[in-house]
Amino acid sequence: MKSLLHRLIRLDYLIHLKSTGTPANCAQKIGISERSLYDYLKILKEMGAPIKFSRNRGTYYYDEDGRFRISFISDHVRESVDELIALG
């Protein structure tokens, strides 16, 4: 069973490529229900994703360039970055 994170990454990838297809097609590609797709889209939008749907192309797309980057940052690295930001 795929995790929520894997599905969000897959959805981001399809949106980035502008190859989601219709909501029903996109849900099938990810392996979820169409209702769940709308929940996943809501999550991405709440995280700041400028997602739109093109009726002409029949696909979701990002209204501006960008991608999600989900990764682990150790406290050591985070503290170093925080110090650099504080120094301005």
C-alpha positions in Angstrom: 0.0 0.0 0.0 1.4 3.4 -1.0 1.7 6.0 1.7 0.2 9.5 1.6 3.6 11.0 1.0 4.3 8.8 -2.0 0.9 9.7 -3.5 1.5 13.4 -3.0 4.9 13.1 -4.7 3.3 11.2 -7.6 0.6 13.9 -7.9 3.2 16.7 -7.8 5.1 14.9 -10.6 2.0 14.5 -12.8 1.0 18.1 -12.2 4.5 19.3 -13.0 4.4 17.4 -16.3 0.9 18.7 -17.0 -0.2 15.1 -17.6 -2.8 14.4 -14.9 -5.7 14.0 -17.2 -9.2 14.4 -15.9 -9.8 14.1 -12.2 -11.0 10.5 -12.7 -7.9 9.6 -14.9 -5.6 11.3 -12.4 -7.1 9.4 -9.5 -6.7 6.1 -11.4 -3.0 6.9 -12.2 -2.3 7.4 -8.5 -4.4 4.5 -7.3 -7.0 6.5 -5.3 -10.6 7.4 -5.5 -11.6 10.7 -7.2 -12.9 11.9 -3.8 -9.5 11.3 -2.3 -7.8 13.1 -5.2 -9.7 16.3 -4.3 -8.5 15.8 -0.7 -4.9 15.5 -2.0 -5.2 18.6 -4.2 -6.5 20.5 -1.1 -3.5 19.4 0.9 -1.1 20.6 -1.9 -3.0 23.9 -2.2 -2.9 24.4 1.6 0.8 24.0 1.3 0.9 26.9 -1.2 0.7 25.1 -4.5 -0.8 27.3 -7.2 -2.8 24.4 -8.8 -5.2 25.1 -11.7 -7.1 22.9 -14.1 -7.1 23.5 -17.8 -10.3 22.4 -19.5 -8.7 22.9 -22.9 -5.8 20.5 -22.1 -7.8 18.4 -19.6 -5.1 18.5 -17.0 -4.1 20.0 -13.7 -1.0 22.3 -13.8 1.0 24.7 -11.6 0.1 28.4 -12.4 3.8 29.2 -11.8 7.1 27.3 -12.0 8.1 25.3 -9.0 8.1 21.9 -7.3 7.5 20.5 -3.9 10.7 19.4 -2.1 10.0 17.1 0.9 13.1 16.0 2.7 14.6 15.5 6.1 16.9 18.1 7.6 18.9 17.2 10.7 18.9 19.5 13.6 22.6 20.2 13.1 22.0 21.4 9.5 18.9 23.3 10.5 20.8 25.1 13.3 23.6 26.1 10.9 21.1 27.4 8.4 19.3 29.4 11.2 22.6 30.9 12.2 23.4 32.0 8.7 20.0 33.5 8.3 20.4 35.4 11.6 23.7 36.8 10.4 21.9 38.2 7.4 
